[in-house]
Amino acid sequence: MKYLVGANFKMYKSQKDLKEYFDQFVNNYACFVNIDLMIAPMTVCLGTASEMTKDSCVHLGAQNMHYEEQWAFTGETSPVVLKELGAEYVIIGHSERRQYFSETNEMINKKLKAALHHGIRPILCIGENLEQKELGISKETLKIQLREALQGIDEVEKIDIAYEPIRAIGTGKSATPEGVQEIHEYIRSIIGNEKSRIIYGGSVNDTNAESLISQPAINGFLIGSASLDPQKFLKILDVVSKSESVKK
Ligand code: PEP
């Protein structure tokens, strides 16, 4: 199994910023044999990003998509177009989409099915909020998210899972390596296949990456803030590339 390391640029980085980023990044990034690297810029920048990263080892991803191929849905993006623009991955069910755009597990389930149908590898985001953690229902919450999101899908091994506890996203307060290890083992026991990568997201940076990735059940990262600086992101990739905890 290769590690999966993903960068989620959210609504940061204009086309001009992307050019500067990739000028530094692609030139300095020698492909790591044990890592699949995914970068998800804003959807409107995917075509340009495709040009900038061609002949490199960067795989592009989208941050969201609609489940319909075409319909009268003003402002939405079709999986067909994502594919045309060069997206190989798509992040589905990010907590910001659940929170600010009212995405439900039912919608997420449809999006996963559509992505698989169109040959785009989904990264399904799940995670409990602080209240759920304090109530001691983290695992129950994750189980429901997984059950509803994966309902009727028999190719779960074609999906990677990102465990992103909401309290850790963008706060600078990562979950503990031991805590993430325990949750990832739990997620693995539910999805029941060894091929999906279970990656961690939530304030991963160049200081805490090593202790996190040394946990055997952490198969990579989804990174927001620290991916915006190419030098920091390269440092994290370097740390992951030297880790041997991933299953062969
Ligand atoms: C994210 O948004 O998926 C994320 C993990 O962000 P950050 O790394 O900034 O916590």
Residues whose N, C-alpha, C, O or C-beta is under 5 A from the ligand:
A	BS01	PEP	N8 A168 I169 G170 T171 G201 G202 S203 V204 L222 I223 G224 S225 A226
